[in-house]
Amino acid sequence: MDTGLIAIGAGLAVGLAAIGTGYAQGHIGSAGVGAIAEKPELLGNIILLVAIPETVLILGFAVAAMVILLL
């Protein structure tokens, strides 16, 4: 039973981080497209802003790996 609960916890860590990342990237991306339409020189900044939430998913994966490997 403990192994199953550890797997569920690791899955939740990655899954919820992915949902949050997708939500953030969707809103940033849609606003970014509007900003690029008005000022094309903002492309580099928008790409950077879209990539920043991805770190949340990477941290969620790291937490899941620690939960599986350390417990």
PDB file of N, CA, C, O and CB in Angstrom:
ATOM      1  N   MET A   1       0.828  -1.194   0.000  1.00  0.00           N
ATOM      2  CA  MET A   1       0.000   0.000   0.000  1.00  0.00           C
ATOM      3  C   MET A   1       0.871   1.256   0.000  1.00  0.00           C
ATOM      4  O   MET A   1       0.532   2.238  -0.660  1.00  0.00           O
ATOM      5  CB  MET A   1      -0.941  -0.001   1.212  1.00  0.00           C
ATOM      6  N   ASP A   2       1.973   1.238   0.721  1.00  0.00           N
ATOM      7  CA  ASP A   2       2.826   2.420   0.777  1.00  0.00           C
ATOM      8  C   ASP A   2       3.401   2.759  -0.588  1.00  0.00           C
ATOM      9  O   ASP A   2       3.521   3.933  -0.937  1.00  0.00           O
ATOM     10  CB  ASP A   2       3.950   2.211   1.773  1.00  0.00           C
ATOM     11  N   THR A   3       3.756   1.741  -1.362  1.00  0.00           N
ATOM     12  CA  THR A   3       4.329   1.984  -2.685  1.00  0.00           C
ATOM     13  C   THR A   3       3.313   2.667  -3.592  1.00  0.00           C
ATOM     14  O   THR A   3       3.667   3.550  -4.373  1.00  0.00           O
ATOM     15  CB  THR A   3       4.807   0.666  -3.318  1.00  0.00           C
ATOM     16  N   GLY A   4       2.063   2.264  -3.489  1.00  0.00           N
ATOM     17  CA  GLY A   4       1.016   2.882  -4.303  1.00  0.00           C
ATOM     18  C   GLY A   4       0.792   4.336  -3.954  1.00  0.00           C
ATOM     19  O   GLY A   4       0.592   5.171  -4.836  1.00  0.00           O
ATOM     20  N   LEU A   5       0.827   4.640  -2.665  1.00  0.00           N
ATOM     21  CA  LEU A   5       0.638   6.027  -2.245  1.00  0.00           C
ATOM     22  C   LEU A   5       1.818   6.906  -2.658  1.00  0.00           C
ATOM     23  O   LEU A   5       1.636   8.076  -2.994  1.00  0.00           O
ATOM     24  CB  LEU A   5       0.442   6.097  -0.732  1.00  0.00           C
ATOM     25  N   ILE A   6       3.020   6.347  -2.634  1.00  0.00           N
ATOM     26  CA  ILE A   6       4.191   7.091  -3.097  1.00  0.00           C
ATOM     27  C   ILE A   6       4.059   7.391  -4.588  1.00  0.00           C
ATOM     28  O   ILE A   6       4.383   8.492  -5.033  1.00  0.00           O
ATOM     29  CB  ILE A   6       5.495   6.299  -2.817  1.00  0.00           C
ATOM     30  N   ALA A   7       3.584   6.415  -5.357  1.00  0.00           N
ATOM     31  CA  ALA A   7       3.403   6.621  -6.801  1.00  0.00           C
ATOM     32  C   ALA A   7       2.330   7.672  -7.074  1.00  0.00           C
ATOM     33  O   ALA A   7       2.475   8.486  -7.987  1.00  0.00           O
ATOM     34  CB  ALA A   7       3.028   5.295  -7.490  1.00  0.00           C
ATOM     35  N   ILE A   8       1.262   7.658  -6.290  1.00  0.00           N
ATOM     36  CA  ILE A   8       0.214   8.661  -6.459  1.00  0.00           C
ATOM     37  C   ILE A   8       0.756  10.052  -6.134  1.00  0.00           C
ATOM     38  O   ILE A   8       0.456  11.016  -6.839  1.00  0.00           O
ATOM     39  CB  ILE A   8      -1.000   8.334  -5.565  1.00  0.00           C
ATOM     40  N   GLY A   9       1.542  10.156  -5.082  1.00  0.00           N
ATOM     41  CA  GLY A   9       2.134  11.443  -4.716  1.00  0.00           C
ATOM     42  C   GLY A   9       3.068  11.970  -5.794  1.00  0.00           C
ATOM     43  O   GLY A   9       3.057  13.164  -6.095  1.00  0.00           O
ATOM     44  N   ALA A  10       3.876  11.092  -6.377  1.00  0.00           N
ATOM     45  CA  ALA A  10       4.780  11.511  -7.449  1.00  0.00           C
ATOM     46  C   ALA A  10       3.983  11.932  -8.688  1.00  0.00           C
ATOM     47  O   ALA A  10       4.326  12.911  -9.351  1.00  0.00           O
ATOM     48  CB  ALA A  10       5.764  10.370  -7.805  1.00  0.00           C
ATOM     49  N   GLY A  11       2.934  11.196  -8.986  1.00  0.00           N
ATOM     50  CA  GLY A  11       2.095  11.554 -10.129  1.00  0.00           C
ATOM     51  C   GLY A  11       1.396  12.889  -9.938  1.00  0.00           C
ATOM     52  O   GLY A  11       1.276  13.677 -10.876  1.00  0.00           O
ATOM     53  N   LEU A  12       0.936  13.137  -8.717  1.00  0.00           N
ATOM     54  CA  LEU A  12       0.305  14.422  -8.433  1.00  0.00           C
ATOM     55  C   LEU A  12       1.302  15.569  -8.541  1.00  0.00           C
ATOM     56  O   LEU A  12       0.954  16.653  -9.009  1.00  0.00           O
ATOM     57  CB  LEU A  12      -0.320  14.406  -7.045  1.00  0.00           C
ATOM     58  N   ALA A  13       2.538  15.336  -8.110  1.00  0.00           N
ATOM     59  CA  ALA A  13       3.556  16.387  -8.187  1.00  0.00           C
ATOM     60  C   ALA A  13       3.790  16.805  -9.633  1.00  0.00           C
ATOM     61  O   ALA A  13       3.871  17.996  -9.933  1.00  0.00           O
ATOM     62  CB  ALA A  13       4.876  15.910  -7.554  1.00  0.00           C
ATOM     63  N   VAL A  14       3.895  15.835 -10.520  1.00  0.00           N
ATOM     64  CA  VAL A  14       4.131  16.159 -11.929  1.00  0.00           C
ATOM     65  C   VAL A  14       2.851  16.666 -12.592  1.00  0.00           C
ATOM     66  O   VAL A  14       2.883  17.640 -13.344  1.00  0.00           O
ATOM     67  CB  VAL A  14       4.666  14.928 -12.683  1.00  0.00           C
ATOM     68  N   GLY A  15       1.743  16.018 -12.318  1.00  0.00           N
ATOM     69  CA  GLY A  15       0.486  16.381 -12.975  1.00  0.00           C
ATOM     70  C   GLY A  15      -0.002  17.772 -12.626  1.00  0.00           C
ATOM     71  O   GLY A  15      -0.390  18.535 -13.511  1.00  0.00           O
ATOM     72  N   LEU A  16       0.013  18.108 -11.354  1.00  0.00           N
ATOM     73  CA  LEU A  16      -0.456  19.437 -10.958  1.00  0.00           C
ATOM     74  C   LEU A  16       0.501  20.532 -11.423  1.00  0.00           C
ATOM     75  O   LEU A  16       0.075  21.635 -11.765  1.00  0.00           O
ATOM     76  CB  LEU A  16      -0.627  19.506  -9.440  1.00  0.00           C
ATOM     77  N   ALA A  17       1.794  20.220 -11.434  1.00  0.00           N
ATOM     78  CA  ALA A  17       2.758  21.193 -11.959  1.00  0.00           C
ATOM     79  C   ALA A  17       2.533  21.412 -13.454  1.00  0.00           C
ATOM     80  O   ALA A  17       2.660  22.534 -13.943  1.00  0.00           O
ATOM     81  CB  ALA A  17       4.208  20.719 -11.699  1.00  0.00           C
ATOM     82  N   ALA A  18       2.203  20.356 -14.175  1.00  0.00           N
ATOM     83  CA  ALA A  18       1.952  20.478 -15.613  1.00  0.00           C
ATOM     84  C   ALA A  18       0.684  21.286 -15.889  1.00  0.00           C
ATOM     85  O   ALA A  18       0.642  22.082 -16.827  1.00  0.00           O
ATOM     86  CB  ALA A  18       1.837  19.088 -16.252  1.00  0.00           C
ATOM     87  N   ILE A  19      -0.336  21.080 -15.077  1.00  0.00           N
ATOM     88  CA  ILE A  19      -1.576  21.837 -15.261  1.00  0.00           C
ATOM     89  C   ILE A  19      -1.326  23.324 -15.009  1.00  0.00           C
ATOM     90  O   ILE A  19      -1.778  24.171 -15.780  1.00  0.00           O
ATOM     91  CB  ILE A  19      -2.687  21.307 -14.317  1.00  0.00           C
ATOM     92  N   GLY A  20      -0.614  23.637 -13.943  1.00  0.00           N
ATOM     93  CA  GLY A  20      -0.313  25.033 -13.647  1.00  0.00           C
ATOM     94  C   GLY A  20       0.552  25.678 -14.713  1.00  0.00           C
ATOM     95  O   GLY A  20       0.343  26.835 -15.078  1.00  0.00           O
ATOM     96  N   THR A  21       1.519  24.932 -15.209  1.00  0.00           N
ATOM     97  CA  THR A  21       2.389  25.454 -16.263  1.00  0.00           C
ATOM     98  C   THR A  21       1.607  25.716 -17.541  1.00  0.00           C
ATOM     99  O   THR A  21       1.784  26.754 -18.179  1.00  0.00           O
ATOM    100  CB  THR A  21       3.533  24.481 -16.542  1.00  0.00           C
ATOM    101  N   GLY A  22       0.759  24.798 -17.910  1.00  0.00           N
ATOM    102  CA  GLY A  22      -0.049  24.978 -19.122  1.00  0.00           C
ATOM    103  C   GLY A  22      -0.990  26.165 -19.012  1.00  0.00           C
ATOM    104  O   GLY A  22      -1.176  26.912 -19.973  1.00  0.00           O
ATOM    105  N   TYR A  23      -1.580  26.336 -17.841  1.00  0.00           N
ATOM    106  CA  TYR A  23      -2.478  27.471 -17.619  1.00  0.00           C
ATOM    107  C   TYR A  23      -1.712  28.788 -17.757  1.00  0.00           C
ATOM    108  O   TYR A  23      -2.166  29.713 -18.431  1.00  0.00           O
ATOM    109  CB  TYR A  23      -3.140  27.376 -16.221  1.00  0.00           C
ATOM    110  N   ALA A  24      -0.551  28.861 -17.114  1.00  0.00           N
ATOM    111  CA  ALA A  24       0.246  30.095 -17.165  1.00  0.00           C
ATOM    112  C   ALA A  24       0.740  30.370 -18.582  1.00  0.00           C
ATOM    113  O   ALA A  24       0.666  31.503 -19.056  1.00  0.00           O
ATOM    114  CB  ALA A  24       1.442  30.004 -16.201  1.00  0.00           C
ATOM    115  N   GLN A  25       1.239  29.345 -19.253  1.00  0.00           N
ATOM    116  CA  GLN A  25       1.754  29.548 -20.606  1.00  0.00           C
ATOM    117  C   GLN A  25       0.640  29.933 -21.579  1.00  0.00           C
ATOM    118  O   GLN A  25       0.875  30.693 -22.518  1.00  0.00           O
ATOM    119  CB  GLN A  25       2.460  28.285 -21.094  1.00  0.00           C
ATOM    120  N   GLY A  26      -0.538  29.427 -21.368  1.00  0.00           N
ATOM    121  CA  GLY A  26      -1.657  29.803 -22.234  1.00  0.00           C
ATOM    122  C   GLY A  26      -1.993  31.273 -22.127  1.00  0.00           C
ATOM    123  O   GLY A  26      -2.186  31.947 -23.139  1.00  0.00           O
ATOM    124  N   HIS A  27      -2.062  31.768 -20.912  1.00  0.00           N
ATOM    125  CA  HIS A  27      -2.384  33.181 -20.723  1.00  0.00           C
ATOM    126  C   HIS A  27      -1.233  34.088 -21.169  1.00  0.00           C
ATOM    127  O   HIS A  27      -1.464  35.123 -21.795  1.00  0.00           O
ATOM    128  CB  HIS A  27      -2.722  33.450 -19.257  1.00  0.00           C
ATOM    129  N   ILE A  28      -0.019  33.708 -20.852  1.00  0.00           N
ATOM    130  CA  ILE A  28       1.127  34.516 -21.276  1.00  0.00           C
ATOM    131  C   ILE A  28       1.253  34.501 -22.793  1.00  0.00           C
ATOM    132  O   ILE A  28       1.537  35.530 -23.407  1.00  0.00           O
ATOM    133  CB  ILE A  28       2.429  34.001 -20.628  1.00  0.00           C
ATOM    134  N   GLY A  29       1.043  33.334 -23.397  1.00  0.00           N
ATOM    135  CA  GLY A  29       1.158  33.230 -24.848  1.00  0.00           C
ATOM    136  C   GLY A  29       0.115  34.047 -25.585  1.00  0.00           C
ATOM    137  O   GLY A  29       0.427  34.702 -26.580  1.00  0.00           O
ATOM    138  N   SER A  30      -1.122  34.016 -25.106  1.00  0.00           N
ATOM    139  CA  SER A  30      -2.162  34.784 -25.791  1.00  0.00           C
ATOM    140  C   SER A  30      -1.923  36.287 -25.658  1.00  0.00           C
ATOM    141  O   SER A  30      -2.144  37.038 -26.608  1.00  0.00           O
ATOM    142  CB  SER A  30      -3.543  34.423 -25.234  1.00  0.00           C
ATOM    143  N   ALA A  31      -1.475  36.724 -24.492  1.00  0.00           N
ATOM    144  CA  ALA A  31      -1.146  38.140 -24.324  1.00  0.00           C
ATOM    145  C   ALA A  31       0.093  38.496 -25.146  1.00  0.00           C
ATOM    146  O   ALA A  31       0.195  39.598 -25.684  1.00  0.00           O
ATOM    147  CB  ALA A  31      -0.917  38.473 -22.830  1.00  0.00           C
ATOM    148  N   GLY A  32       1.021  37.563 -25.235  1.00  0.00           N
ATOM    149  CA  GLY A  32       2.242  37.805 -25.996  1.00  0.00           C
ATOM    150  C   GLY A  32       1.983  37.965 -27.482  1.00  0.00           C
ATOM    151  O   GLY A  32       2.619  38.788 -28.140  1.00  0.00           O
ATOM    152  N   VAL A  33       1.058  37.188 -28.012  1.00  0.00           N
ATOM    153  CA  VAL A  33       0.735  37.311 -29.438  1.00  0.00           C
ATOM    154  C   VAL A  33       0.158  38.694 -29.724  1.00  0.00           C
ATOM    155  O   VAL A  33       0.472  39.307 -30.744  1.00  0.00           O
ATOM    156  CB  VAL A  33      -0.265  36.208 -29.873  1.00  0.00           C
ATOM    157  N   GLY A  34      -0.686  39.178 -28.818  1.00  0.00           N
ATOM    158  CA  GLY A  34      -1.231  40.527 -28.993  1.00  0.00           C
ATOM    159  C   GLY A  34      -0.146  41.592 -28.918  1.00  0.00           C
ATOM    160  O   GLY A  34      -0.167  42.559 -29.679  1.00  0.00           O
ATOM    161  N   ALA A  35       0.802  41.415 -28.000  1.00  0.00           N
ATOM    162  CA  ALA A  35       1.886  42.383 -27.863  1.00  0.00           C
ATOM    163  C   ALA A  35       2.800  42.359 -29.082  1.00  0.00           C
ATOM    164  O   ALA A  35       3.254  43.407 -29.541  1.00  0.00           O
ATOM    165  CB  ALA A  35       2.694  42.102 -26.596  1.00  0.00           C
ATOM    166  N   ILE A  36       3.071  41.161 -29.610  1.00  0.00           N
ATOM    167  CA  ILE A  36       3.935  41.051 -30.796  1.00  0.00           C
ATOM    168  C   ILE A  36       3.242  41.640 -32.017  1.00  0.00           C
ATOM    169  O   ILE A  36       3.906  42.193 -32.893  1.00  0.00           O
ATOM    170  CB  ILE A  36       4.315  39.578 -31.060  1.00  0.00           C
ATOM    171  N   ALA A  37       1.914  41.528 -32.089  1.00  0.00           N
ATOM    172  CA  ALA A  37       1.186  42.113 -33.218  1.00  0.00           C
ATOM    173  C   ALA A  37       1.353  43.625 -33.245  1.00  0.00           C
ATOM    174  O   ALA A  37       1.416  44.229 -34.315  1.00  0.00           O
ATOM    175  CB  ALA A  37      -0.303  41.748 -33.145  1.00  0.00           C
ATOM    176  N   GLU A  38       1.424  44.234 -32.065  1.00  0.00           N
ATOM    177  CA  GLU A  38       1.576  45.682 -32.011  1.00  0.00           C
ATOM    178  C   GLU A  38       3.037  46.119 -32.090  1.00  0.00           C
ATOM    179  O   GLU A  38       3.355  47.124 -32.726  1.00  0.00           O
ATOM    180  CB  GLU A  38       0.953  46.216 -30.741  1.00  0.00           C
ATOM    181  N   LYS A  39       3.928  45.361 -31.441  1.00  0.00           N
ATOM    182  CA  LYS A  39       5.353  45.707 -31.423  1.00  0.00           C
ATOM    183  C   LYS A  39       6.168  44.453 -31.698  1.00  0.00           C
ATOM    184  O   LYS A  39       6.450  43.702 -30.764  1.00  0.00           O
ATOM    185  CB  LYS A  39       5.763  46.344 -30.058  1.00  0.00           C
ATOM    186  N   PRO A  40       6.555  44.198 -32.933  1.00  0.00           N
ATOM    187  CA  PRO A  40       7.294  42.973 -33.271  1.00  0.00           C
ATOM    188  C   PRO A  40       8.649  42.852 -32.574  1.00  0.00           C
ATOM    189  O   PRO A  40       9.181  41.747 -32.470  1.00  0.00           O
ATOM    190  CB  PRO A  40       7.502  42.910 -34.755  1.00  0.00           C
ATOM    191  N   GLU A  41       9.212  43.943 -32.102  1.00  0.00           N
ATOM    192  CA  GLU A  41      10.511  43.875 -31.426  1.00  0.00           C
ATOM    193  C   GLU A  41      10.427  43.234 -30.041  1.00  0.00           C
ATOM    194  O   GLU A  41      11.460  42.998 -29.416  1.00  0.00           O
ATOM    195  CB  GLU A  41      11.096  45.263 -31.302  1.00  0.00           C
ATOM    196  N   LEU A  42       9.239  42.952 -29.557  1.00  0.00           N
ATOM    197  CA  LEU A  42       9.074  42.296 -28.252  1.00  0.00           C
ATOM    198  C   LEU A  42       9.180  40.770 -28.334  1.00  0.00           C
ATOM    199  O   LEU A  42       8.991  40.094 -27.323  1.00  0.00           O
ATOM    200  CB  LEU A  42       7.731  42.676 -27.652  1.00  0.00           C
ATOM    201  N   LEU A  43       9.472  40.224 -29.486  1.00  0.00           N
ATOM    202  CA  LEU A  43       9.478  38.771 -29.668  1.00  0.00           C
ATOM    203  C   LEU A  43      10.403  38.062 -28.687  1.00  0.00           C
ATOM    204  O   LEU A  43      10.005  37.066 -28.083  1.00  0.00           O
ATOM    205  CB  LEU A  43       9.888  38.431 -31.082  1.00  0.00           C
ATOM    206  N   GLY A  44      11.622  38.550 -28.515  1.00  0.00           N
ATOM    207  CA  GLY A  44      12.569  37.903 -27.602  1.00  0.00           C
ATOM    208  C   GLY A  44      12.086  37.910 -26.164  1.00  0.00           C
ATOM    209  O   GLY A  44      12.227  36.915 -25.454  1.00  0.00           O
ATOM    210  N   ASN A  45      11.518  39.025 -25.734  1.00  0.00           N
ATOM    211  CA  ASN A  45      10.999  39.107 -24.365  1.00  0.00           C
ATOM    212  C   ASN A  45       9.833  38.158 -24.148  1.00  0.00           C
ATOM    213  O   ASN A  45       9.735  37.527 -23.095  1.00  0.00           O
ATOM    214  CB  ASN A  45      10.565  40.531 -24.047  1.00  0.00           C
ATOM    215  N   ILE A  46       8.954  38.049 -25.126  1.00  0.00           N
ATOM    216  CA  ILE A  46       7.784  37.173 -24.990  1.00  0.00           C
ATOM    217  C   ILE A  46       8.213  35.711 -24.948  1.00  0.00           C
ATOM    218  O   ILE A  46       7.662  34.925 -24.177  1.00  0.00           O
ATOM    219  CB  ILE A  46       6.792  37.403 -26.152  1.00  0.00           C
ATOM    220  N   ILE A  47       9.190  35.341 -25.769  1.00  0.00           N
ATOM    221  CA  ILE A  47       9.684  33.958 -25.738  1.00  0.00           C
ATOM    222  C   ILE A  47      10.242  33.635 -24.352  1.00  0.00           C
ATOM    223  O   ILE A  47      10.010  32.548 -23.823  1.00  0.00           O
ATOM    224  CB  ILE A  47      10.773  33.735 -26.827  1.00  0.00           C
ATOM    225  N   LEU A  48      10.967  34.567 -23.777  1.00  0.00           N
ATOM    226  CA  LEU A  48      11.507  34.371 -22.438  1.00  0.00           C
ATOM    227  C   LEU A  48      10.393  34.240 -21.402  1.00  0.00           C
ATOM    228  O   LEU A  48      10.466  33.383 -20.521  1.00  0.00           O
ATOM    229  CB  LEU A  48      12.432  35.527 -22.069  1.00  0.00           C
ATOM    230  N   LEU A  49       9.366  35.078 -21.502  1.00  0.00           N
ATOM    231  CA  LEU A  49       8.264  35.024 -20.546  1.00  0.00           C
ATOM    232  C   LEU A  49       7.448  33.733 -20.666  1.00  0.00           C
ATOM    233  O   LEU A  49       6.914  33.243 -19.672  1.00  0.00           O
ATOM    234  CB  LEU A  49       7.355  36.223 -20.741  1.00  0.00           C
ATOM    235  N   VAL A  50       7.353  33.187 -21.869  1.00  0.00           N
ATOM    236  CA  VAL A  50       6.632  31.922 -22.048  1.00  0.00           C
ATOM    237  C   VAL A  50       7.454  30.763 -21.484  1.00  0.00           C
ATOM    238  O   VAL A  50       6.887  29.782 -21.002  1.00  0.00           O
ATOM    239  CB  VAL A  50       6.314  31.678 -23.547  1.00  0.00           C
ATOM    240  N   ALA A  51       8.779  30.865 -21.540  1.00  0.00           N
ATOM    241  CA  ALA A  51       9.632  29.770 -21.076  1.00  0.00           C
ATOM    242  C   ALA A  51       9.767  29.729 -19.553  1.00  0.00           C
ATOM    243  O   ALA A  51      10.054  28.667 -19.000  1.00  0.00           O
ATOM    244  CB  ALA A  51      11.003  29.891 -21.703  1.00  0.00           C
ATOM    245  N   ILE A  52       9.573  30.836 -18.872  1.00  0.00           N
ATOM    246  CA  ILE A  52       9.776  30.881 -17.418  1.00  0.00           C
ATOM    247  C   ILE A  52       8.854  29.908 -16.660  1.00  0.00           C
ATOM    248  O   ILE A  52       9.340  29.220 -15.763  1.00  0.00           O
ATOM    249  CB  ILE A  52       9.546  32.302 -16.911  1.00  0.00           C
ATOM    250  N   PRO A  53       7.548  29.815 -16.974  1.00  0.00           N
ATOM    251  CA  PRO A  53       6.713  28.872 -16.209  1.00  0.00           C
ATOM    252  C   PRO A  53       7.122  27.408 -16.362  1.00  0.00           C
ATOM    253  O   PRO A  53       6.746  26.570 -15.543  1.00  0.00           O
ATOM    254  CB  PRO A  53       5.281  29.021 -16.630  1.00  0.00           C
ATOM    255  N   GLU A  54       7.884  27.101 -17.399  1.00  0.00           N
ATOM    256  CA  GLU A  54       8.320  25.714 -17.608  1.00  0.00           C
ATOM    257  C   GLU A  54       9.185  25.223 -16.451  1.00  0.00           C
ATOM    258  O   GLU A  54       9.270  24.021 -16.204  1.00  0.00           O
ATOM    259  CB  GLU A  54       9.094  25.590 -18.927  1.00  0.00           C
ATOM    260  N   THR A  55       9.823  26.146 -15.746  1.00  0.00           N
ATOM    261  CA  THR A  55      10.645  25.742 -14.601  1.00  0.00           C
ATOM    262  C   THR A  55       9.793  25.114 -13.501  1.00  0.00           C
ATOM    263  O   THR A  55      10.284  24.288 -12.731  1.00  0.00           O
ATOM    264  CB  THR A  55      11.412  26.949 -14.044  1.00  0.00           C
ATOM    265  N   VAL A  56       8.524  25.500 -13.425  1.00  0.00           N
ATOM    266  CA  VAL A  56       7.641  24.898 -12.424  1.00  0.00           C
ATOM    267  C   VAL A  56       7.476  23.404 -12.702  1.00  0.00           C
ATOM    268  O   VAL A  56       7.486  22.591 -11.778  1.00  0.00           O
ATOM    269  CB  VAL A  56       6.258  25.604 -12.416  1.00  0.00           C
ATOM    270  N   LEU A  57       7.328  23.054 -13.955  1.00  0.00           N
ATOM    271  CA  LEU A  57       7.190  21.641 -14.322  1.00  0.00           C
ATOM    272  C   LEU A  57       8.479  20.878 -14.040  1.00  0.00           C
ATOM    273  O   LEU A  57       8.441  19.738 -13.576  1.00  0.00           O
ATOM    274  CB  LEU A  57       6.810  21.505 -15.804  1.00  0.00           C
ATOM    275  N   ILE A  58       9.608  21.499 -14.319  1.00  0.00           N
ATOM    276  CA  ILE A  58      10.887  20.843 -14.045  1.00  0.00           C
ATOM    277  C   ILE A  58      11.044  20.610 -12.546  1.00  0.00           C
ATOM    278  O   ILE A  58      11.527  19.556 -12.130  1.00  0.00           O
ATOM    279  CB  ILE A  58      12.064  21.690 -14.586  1.00  0.00           C
ATOM    280  N   LEU A  59      10.640  21.585 -11.732  1.00  0.00           N
ATOM    281  CA  LEU A  59      10.704  21.402 -10.278  1.00  0.00           C
ATOM    282  C   LEU A  59       9.725  20.325  -9.804  1.00  0.00           C
ATOM    283  O   LEU A  59      10.038  19.572  -8.882  1.00  0.00           O
ATOM    284  CB  LEU A  59      10.408  22.728  -9.565  1.00  0.00           C
ATOM    285  N   GLY A  60       8.554  20.247 -10.419  1.00  0.00           N
ATOM    286  CA  GLY A  60       7.607  19.180 -10.084  1.00  0.00           C
ATOM    287  C   GLY A  60       8.171  17.807 -10.395  1.00  0.00           C
ATOM    288  O   GLY A  60       7.984  16.861  -9.630  1.00  0.00           O
ATOM    289  N   PHE A  61       8.866  17.701 -11.527  1.00  0.00           N
ATOM    290  CA  PHE A  61       9.514  16.444 -11.875  1.00  0.00           C
ATOM    291  C   PHE A  61      10.621  16.107 -10.877  1.00  0.00           C
ATOM    292  O   PHE A  61      10.786  14.945 -10.506  1.00  0.00           O
ATOM    293  CB  PHE A  61      10.083  16.512 -13.296  1.00  0.00           C
ATOM    294  N   ALA A  62      11.374  17.105 -10.443  1.00  0.00           N
ATOM    295  CA  ALA A  62      12.435  16.876  -9.463  1.00  0.00           C
ATOM    296  C   ALA A  62      11.854  16.408  -8.133  1.00  0.00           C
ATOM    297  O   ALA A  62      12.420  15.525  -7.488  1.00  0.00           O
ATOM    298  CB  ALA A  62      13.261  18.151  -9.260  1.00  0.00           C
ATOM    299  N   VAL A  63      10.746  16.985  -7.722  1.00  0.00           N
ATOM    300  CA  VAL A  63      10.093  16.557  -6.479  1.00  0.00           C
ATOM    301  C   VAL A  63       9.602  15.122  -6.604  1.00  0.00           C
ATOM    302  O   VAL A  63       9.755  14.329  -5.675  1.00  0.00           O
ATOM    303  CB  VAL A  63       8.916  17.493  -6.129  1.00  0.00           C
ATOM    304  N   ALA A  64       9.015  14.784  -7.746  1.00  0.00           N
ATOM    305  CA  ALA A  64       8.549  13.413  -7.949  1.00  0.00           C
ATOM    306  C   ALA A  64       9.700  12.426  -7.915  1.00  0.00           C
ATOM    307  O   ALA A  64       9.581  11.347  -7.334  1.00  0.00           O
ATOM    308  CB  ALA A  64       7.806  13.294  -9.270  1.00  0.00           C
ATOM    309  N   ALA A  65      10.814  12.790  -8.536  1.00  0.00           N
ATOM    310  CA  ALA A  65      11.977  11.905  -8.519  1.00  0.00           C
ATOM    311  C   ALA A  65      12.508  11.718  -7.096  1.00  0.00           C
ATOM    312  O   ALA A  65      12.895  10.614  -6.713  1.00  0.00           O
ATOM    313  CB  ALA A  65      13.084  12.462  -9.426  1.00  0.00           C
ATOM    314  N   MET A  66      12.524  12.796  -6.318  1.00  0.00           N
ATOM    315  CA  MET A  66      12.984  12.678  -4.936  1.00  0.00           C
ATOM    316  C   MET A  66      12.045  11.821  -4.105  1.00  0.00           C
ATOM    317  O   MET A  66      12.490  11.032  -3.272  1.00  0.00           O
ATOM    318  CB  MET A  66      13.119  14.054  -4.305  1.00  0.00           C
ATOM    319  N   VAL A  67      10.738  11.976  -4.333  1.00  0.00           N
ATOM    320  CA  VAL A  67       9.775  11.169  -3.573  1.00  0.00           C
ATOM    321  C   VAL A  67       9.963   9.692  -3.885  1.00  0.00           C
ATOM    322  O   VAL A  67       9.929   8.857  -2.981  1.00  0.00           O
ATOM    323  CB  VAL A  67       8.326  11.601  -3.890  1.00  0.00           C
ATOM    324  N   ILE A  68      10.161   9.365  -5.156  1.00  0.00           N
ATOM    325  CA  ILE A  68      10.305   7.956  -5.531  1.00  0.00           C
ATOM    326  C   ILE A  68      11.648   7.383  -5.054  1.00  0.00           C
ATOM    327  O   ILE A  68      11.708   6.262  -4.549  1.00  0.00           O
ATOM    328  CB  ILE A  68      10.178   7.799  -7.056  1.00  0.00           C
ATOM    329  N   LEU A  69      12.703   8.152  -5.218  1.00  0.00           N
ATOM    330  CA  LEU A  69      14.032   7.625  -4.920  1.00  0.00           C
ATOM    331  C   LEU A  69      14.395   7.669  -3.438  1.00  0.00           C
ATOM    332  O   LEU A  69      15.141   6.810  -2.970  1.00  0.00           O
ATOM    333  CB  LEU A  69      15.053   8.386  -5.697  1.00  0.00           C
ATOM    334  N   LEU A  70      13.893   8.636  -2.699  1.00  0.00           N
ATOM    335  CA  LEU A  70      14.307   8.789  -1.313  1.00  0.00           C
ATOM    336  C   LEU A  70      13.383   8.088  -0.313  1.00  0.00           C
ATOM    337  O   LEU A  70      13.760   7.886   0.841  1.00  0.00           O
ATOM    338  CB  LEU A  70      14.386  10.242  -0.979  1.00  0.00           C
ATOM    339  N   LEU A  71      12.191   7.721  -0.744  1.00  0.00           N
ATOM    340  CA  LEU A  71      11.287   7.050   0.202  1.00  0.00           C
ATOM    341  C   LEU A  71      11.176   5.584  -0.047  1.00  0.00           C
ATOM    342  O   LEU A  71      10.453   4.890   0.668  1.00  0.00           O
ATOM    343  CB  LEU A  71       9.928   7.654   0.144  1.00  0.00           C
TER     344      LEU A  71
END
